[in-house]
Amino acid sequence: MSADFDFLIIGGGSAGYAAARTAAALGLKTGVVDGAEELGGLCILRGCMPSKTLLESASRFSTLRRAEEFGLRASGLEVRGPEILERKRRLIGEFAAYRQEQLQGGKFELVRGWARFLDANTIEATLRDGGTRRITAKTFLLATGSVVSEAPLVALKEIGCWSTDDALDSAEVPASVIILGGGATAVEFATYYSGLGREVTLIQRGGQLLKGTDPDLAAALAHGLRNRGVRVFTGTRLVGAENADGKKRIIFEHDGKTVIAEASRVLQALGRSPNTRGLALDAADIRVENGRPSTGATQQTGQPHIFAAGDVSGPYEIVHIAIQQGELAARNAARLISGGTEAMEQSDYRLKLSVVFSDPEIAVVGRGEAELREAGVAFRAASYPFNDHGKSLCMGETDGFVKLIAAADGGEILGGACVGPHAAELIHEIVVAMRFRATARQLAETPHYHPTLSEIWMYPAEELAG
């Protein structure tokens, strides 16, 4: 069929840009439709980068507050919220400017507008500068990301509850904060405010933090947060919210009792939802399940020429996975257009990697114990604590442990996890080992310098190899 574009991408975030860059390099006539006020996507503007910038300020302040423990003295410490915010805005402005330059670089066409499907091969873009434009394409990619989930109680809106977007762009560092949620974002904000010496209460509906994570990891994280002064409640039910005596109150049930928490601010960090608003997916006959366009391992929806990638498709809301999905979708679109017989690529999550930049950090790669049991895979697991490890003792960072999981037959490493200092960096040793399908014995036989944090992996590896 003749069309305006070979490959049209709706959304210019991490998945969308990666797909556009890949498609253009493959020689496809490529377009990107994005009507956001500021280009860059969630990761750059309201996700990974701004949150990690704030967390770095909290980490430095937390270290200074512990100076006496290391025979040092630090005085006159203070938190200056406006200066923290200014640093974040400056850095994010630089990151966003670079992405905008890439999107506008001319390798593909950027259409500044919002798309809605008219049929399976046509969209109408409502342009930012006025008017509309009808566009046809041979293949499409949905890469519209996610939006903040709605508050579960009307009362939360009435008391002036912060969203994560609000918190990321506020110069206020409240004296106390209640955080609703127990996922990665909630835990990272608890780390940020507690690291700056603020009173933090974390209220999670589920029975543990980080739903889906092995219970031993979630328990170690909760223990570490409590050691840093965070009040952590799991297994709760929200009852109400109100303003009273200049404070905000959250009423909830916990262990069969009614509990009232008070704070200067309440932050709703209950996750994000796929952003499909206004796309008119039904006009393209795209099936939606649980708010997401139903997408297979080839990133194709029920309409084979329409792909989806990133947060809008799932199953994981992780940037590097979104990028991989977008690139794979572009390559598969090129295969579809060429009409060749080459099989479509499929997304492979064997090296599924996730990191939470909490204190202590938590990082996981591969499959956990619960997931392996459910799949009927025979395995062995071994762990080793940081409170018995030389380098972490020198650092005064003794919360948490590392865990290695290997196949029962042959010992190929199937997964790894770390809760503790620099977990986000340490986990990549196991990622590389798994990439080359190393066994626990091969890891145990690999030299590690002493004293380093990374040599802690030797102990569970030796146990599994023994």
N, C-alpha and C positions, 0 to 999 in steps of 0.2 A: 504494500500500500504506500502511496505517497503521503507524506506528513511534514509538518513544520520541523520536527526534530526526530532523530533516531531514539533518543533517550532523554526524557524530561523528568527532572527531580523536583519534588515538592518539599522544600526545607533545605536550608543551607548551613546546618550545624555540622557536627563531627561526621556523622554518617553520610549526610548529603554532600558535603564538600569532598570527602574521600571518594565517593562514587563518581562525582563529576570529574575529578582529576583523572581517575582511572579510565572512565569512558572516553574522555577527550584524547588521552594517550593512545587508546585503541582505535582512534579515527572516527568515533561516532559523533554525529552532530548533536551536541549536548546543550541542554538548557537547565537553569535552576530558577525556580519560582520561590521567592521569599519576601513576605511583606512586613517582617518585623521592623520595629522602629530602629533598632540597632542590630546590625549583622554580627554574627559570631557564634550563636548557638548557646545552649544551656551550659555546657562545660566551661566555656570561657566567661560567660556573662553572669551566670547565677548558680554555678555548680562547683565543679572541681577547683578551678583556679582561685576564685574569690574566697572560698571556704578554707583552702590550704594557706592562703595569704594571712587570713585572720588567725588560723591555728598556729602559724609560725610566731606571731606576736605573743600568743598565750604561752607557747613553749618556752620562749626566751624569758618571759616574766616568771614562769614557774621555776625555771632553773635558778634565777637570781634569788627567789624567795628561799631556796634551799642552800644558800651560800654557806651558812654557819655549819651545816652538816659536813662540809669539806674544808673546814678550818679557815673560812673566808668571812669577810664582813661586807655587807652591801647595805647602804642606807639611802633614805630619800626616794625609795621606789614609789612610783605612782603610775596609774593607768590613764592615758590620754586618748579617750575614744575618738575624738575628731582627727587626731594624727594617725591612729590605726586605720581609720576609714580613708583618709587621704592617700596613704600608702597603697591601700587596696585599689582605690580608684585609678591611681597612676599606673600601677602594674597591669590591671585589667584593661585599661585604655590602650596600653601598648600591645597586649596580646590581641585584643579585638581589632586594632588597626591593621595588624599583620594579616589576620584572617580576611578582613574586608578587602585588603589589597589583593589577596589570592583570589577571592571571589570575583573581583572586578578586573582581573588581569587579562581578559580577552581570550583565554583558552576555550571558554564556553560562554554562552549568553546568560546574563543575569536579568531576570524579570522581577522588578520590585512590585510585588502585589500578592494577593491572597487567592489561592486556587480553590475551585470547586468543580467536581466532575459534572459534565453534561451527559456523557455516555462513556463507555469503556475506552474510547480513544480520543476523547476531547475534554479539555478543561476550559473554564472561563476564569481569567485572572482579573480580579478587581484591583486596579493599579493604585499605588499610593498617591500618584500625582493626578488622579482623576481618570474616569473612564474605565473601560473594560477591554480585554483582549481575549479573543478565542484562539486556543492553541491546540493543535493535534500532534500526536506522537505515536511512534511505533511501539515504544515501551515506556513504562513509567517506574519511578521509585517513590514510595511514600517514606519520607524521613522528617516528619513533623515534630518529633520529640515528645515531650510530656509537659503537663501543667500540674501545679500544686493541687492536691486532692482537696475536696470539699470538707469542711469541718463537720464532725459527726453530730454535734449539738448546735442548735440555733443560738443557744446562750453564749457559745464561744465567740460568735460574731458580735453579739451585743456588748460583751465586756471589752472589746478591742483587742482580740487575740492577734499576735504577730504571726505572719507566715514566714517561711524560711527566706523568701525574697526580701521581706521587711527587715529581718535581722541582719542579713548580709549587707544591707545598705544603710544601716543606722549608726550614727555617731554615739548613740547612747549605749553605755555598758551598765545595765541595771544592777542594783545591789543584790537582787535576788531574782531568780527566774524559775518558772515551772516549765518543763519541756514534756510535751505529750508525744509519745512514740518511743519505739525501741529499736528502730532500724539504724542504718549507717549514719544518716543525716542527724537524727536525734542524738546519737551517741557522740558524734563529732561536736555538735553544739554544746553538749554537756561538758565535753573536754575543754572547749574554748572558754566558756564562762567560768568554770571551776579553776582553770589555769590562771585566770586573771583575778582569782581570789574571791569570786562571787559565790553566793549560796545557790545551789542547784538541786532541784528535785526532778527526777526523771520518772515518768509514769507510763508504763507499758501495759497494754491490754493483754498480750499473750503471756505465756508462762515463762518465757525467757527473752533475753535480748537477742537481736539478730536472728529472727525466725529462719529456720532451715539450717542453721549452723549446728554442728555437733554440740550437745549440751555441756561437755567439759570445757569447750572453748568459751561458750557464752557465760558459764559460771566464773571462769577466770577473769573475763572482762568485767563482769559485775563486781567481783571482789576488788579488782584494781581500781575501779571508779569509786567504790565506797572508801577505799584507803585514801583517796584524794578528796574525800569530804562530800561526794555526791550521794544524795539520798535516792536509792534505787528501789522502785516498787514494780514488781511484775505480777501478772495474774490479777489484773484489776478490771473494774467496770466503772466507766464515767457516769456520774449521776447528775451533776449540775455545775454551773459556773456563775459567779456573781462578782460585782464590785462591792467592797465593804471597807470602811475606815481607811480609805486611800490605798488599799491593796486589792489585788485580784485573787479570788478564791476559786479553787477547783475542789469539788466534792466527788469522792470516788469510794468504791467498795474494795476492800483488800482483806483477805483472810476472814471473810464473814463480818467484817466491821466497817463502819463508815468512817472515812478519814477526810479531814479538811486540810488542804495545803494552801499556804498564802505566799505571795511573792509580788514584786514590783511589776513583773511582766509574765505573760504566758505565751509560750512559743508552740505553735502547732507544727510538729514535724512528723506527720502521719503518712508521709510518702507522696508520690506523684502518680498521676494517671495519664494514659496515652492521650495525646492531643489529636483528636480526630474532628474537632468542632469545625463546622462549616465546609468540610470536604465533600459532603453529599456522596458518601461511599456507596449508598444504595443505588444511585444513578449509574454507577459503574458495575453494579451487581457484585460488590465485594462483601463477602461474609465477614461478620464481626463476632468475636467471641470474647466475653469478659472485657468489652471495651476496646479490644485490639483487633485489627484486621488479621484474620486467620492466615498464618504464614508457615510454610514448610521449610525444610532444611536447605532448599535451594534459594530461599528468601522470596519465593513466588507466593502470591496470594492465590485465591481460587480462580482468578483471572491470570492465566500463565504469563501474559505480557506485562502484568503489573506486579512489581516487587515491593517489599517493605523492609526497612532496616532501622536499627537503633531503638530508642526507648519506645517508639510507637509500636514496634513489633515484638520486642522482648526476645527470648525469655529473660534476659539479664540486662539490667540498666547500667552498663559499664562501658566507658568510653572506648577502650581499645577493642572491645567486642563490636561496638557500633561501627567502628572504622572497618574492621574485618568484614562485617556483614555488607556494608556499603560497597566495598571493593569487589566482593564476591558477586553481589547483585549486578554490578556493572559488567563484569566478565560474562555472567550468564545472559545478560541482555544482549551482549554482542554475539554470543552463540546463537541465541534465538533469532536475531535479525539475519545472521548469515545463512540460516537454514541448514547448517551442517549437522552431521550425525554425532558429533562429539557430545559425550554425556555432560549434563549440568554438574557443576561443583556443588558440594553440600557443606554447610557449616559444621565444624567439628569442635565440640566443647570439651575434648579430653583434657586440654590444658586450661580449663576454666579457672580464671584467677580473679580473686576479689580481695580488696584491702579496705580497712576502715582506719582512718587516721585519728584514732582515739588515743587516750593515755590510760592504760597501755594500748599500743597498736595491735591490730589483729589482721592477719593475712592468711589466706587459704588458697591452695591450688589443687586441681583434680577433684576426686570424689572423697567425701567424708565417710566415716564409719556407718552412719545411719543409711546413707545413700547406697553404699555397697551391700549392706545387709538386705535392703529392700530389693536390690537387683540380683541377689543370690550369689554374689561373688565371694569366694573364699579369700580371706586376707589375714594379715597379722599387723598389729600396730604397736608402736613403742614410743614413749615420750621421755623428756628430760626437762627438769625445772631450771629456771634461771637463778633461783636462790641457792643453787649448788654449782654455779658456773663462775669461774674466776674473773673473767672480764666484766660480767654484769655486776658482780659484787664490788669490783673497783669503781664502777660507774654509779653504784647505789640504785640500780634498776633491777630489782629482784622479783617483781611480779611476773607470773605467767610461766610458759613452758613452750617447747617445740614438740611436735608430733609427726612421726613418719608412718606412712601406711604402705605396705608392700603386698604383692600377690603371694598367696600361700605356696604356690608352685613356682619356684624359680626366683621369687623375690623382686620382680620388676616393681618399681615405685609407682604406686597408683595415686598417691595424694600426700600432701604435706600441709601442716598448719603451724602458725606461730602466734602466740600472744605474748607480747613483751617488747623490749626496747628494739627500735629499728626493724620491726617485723616486716614493714613494707619493702625494705631492702633485702633482708635475709631470705625472704621467700623465693627470690629469683634464683637462688642456687638450686632449689628443688625444681623450679620451672625448667631450667636448662637440663637438669638431670632427666626429667620426664620427657623433655623434647627429644632426647636421644635414647629414650627407653632404657635408662640405666637401672641397674639393680641396687639393692641396699648394700650388697657387698662391694660393688664398684664405688659407691659413694664413700663407704667406710675406708676403702684403700686409697682414696684421694687425699693428698697432703693438705693440711690446714695449718696456717701459722698460729702460734701461741704467743701471747694470749689475744684472742679475737672473739668477737661474738659468734662469728660464723662457724667456729669449730664446735659449737654446741650440737650441730647436726651429726657429728661423729658418733655421739653416744647412742642415740636411737638407731642409727645405721648399723653400728657394731652389734647391738642387741639383736636386730633382725637378721644380720648376717651370721650370727653365732650358731 
